[in-house]
Amino acid sequence: MWTKTKSLFLSRILTYAVGGLFLILTFFVPAISKYYEAVSEPLGLLKGSIFLPMCIGLYTAEIFGFIALGSLNRLLKNIGKEAVFVKENTVCLRIISWMCMFAAISFAVIGLWRFVFLMAALFAAMLGLILRVLKNVFEKAVEIKSENDFTI
């Protein structure tokens, strides 16, 4: 039977797996960039080699991804401790949403050379916006819980 504990455990395993994939990706960014430059059409506002901008953009986005995964892991730990509507979780959601927005900027810069990266930027910005709204909901829930804790 599927339980909340198993679901939380799976979420934490997937968080570590994505972190591992990010770590592996770190070593292959130059090769991926070189390959992409060779097979893609230069459709973008800026012409010229995409190798260096893509490497810098992907490494930058990866840093934001690692920070977001760290906050997500902290959020899952808190939930595992039955601390759901606490201020620390809203901080975690805020960090994750900002990291998505910063990654979107990173992808948008690469999008100047290849328009396809603008789709990745749009996706990251949309995810950041959704998380921002979720953070606002959590913030309100923490406020309500705090008021209820002081009510006799």
Residue pairs with C-beta under 8 A, 6 or more apart in sequence:
8 76
8 79
8 80
11 76
12 73
12 76
12 80
15 69
15 72
15 73
15 76
16 73
18 69
19 66
19 69
22 62
22 65
22 66
22 69
25 32
25 58
25 62
26 59
26 62
29 54
29 55
29 58
29 59
29 62
30 51
30 55
32 58
33 50
33 51
33 54
33 55
33 58
34 51
36 50
36 54
36 114
37 49
37 50
37 51
37 54
40 50
40 114
40 116
42 48
42 50
42 113
42 114
43 114
43 115
43 116
44 50
44 111
44 112
44 113
44 114
44 115
45 112
45 113
46 112
46 113
48 113
50 110
50 113
50 114
53 109
53 110
53 112
53 113
54 110
54 113
54 114
57 106
57 107
57 109
57 110
57 117
58 106
58 110
60 102
60 103
60 106
61 103
61 106
61 107
61 124
64 99
64 100
64 102
64 103
64 106
65 99
65 103
67 95
67 99
68 95
68 96
68 99
68 100
68 103
71 91
71 92
71 93
71 95
71 96
71 99
72 92
72 96
74 88
74 92
75 89
75 92
75 93
75 96
78 84
78 86
78 88
78 89
78 92
79 89
83 89
85 138
85 141
85 142
85 145
86 142
87 142
89 138
89 142
90 135
90 138
90 139
90 142
93 131
93 134
93 135
93 138
94 132
94 135
96 131
97 128
97 129
97 131
97 132
97 135
98 128
99 128
100 124
100 125
100 127
100 128
100 131
101 124
101 125
101 128
103 124
103 128
104 121
104 122
104 123
104 124
104 125
104 128
105 121
106 121
107 117
107 118
107 120
107 121
107 124
108 117
108 118
108 121
110 117
111 117
111 118
111 120
111 121
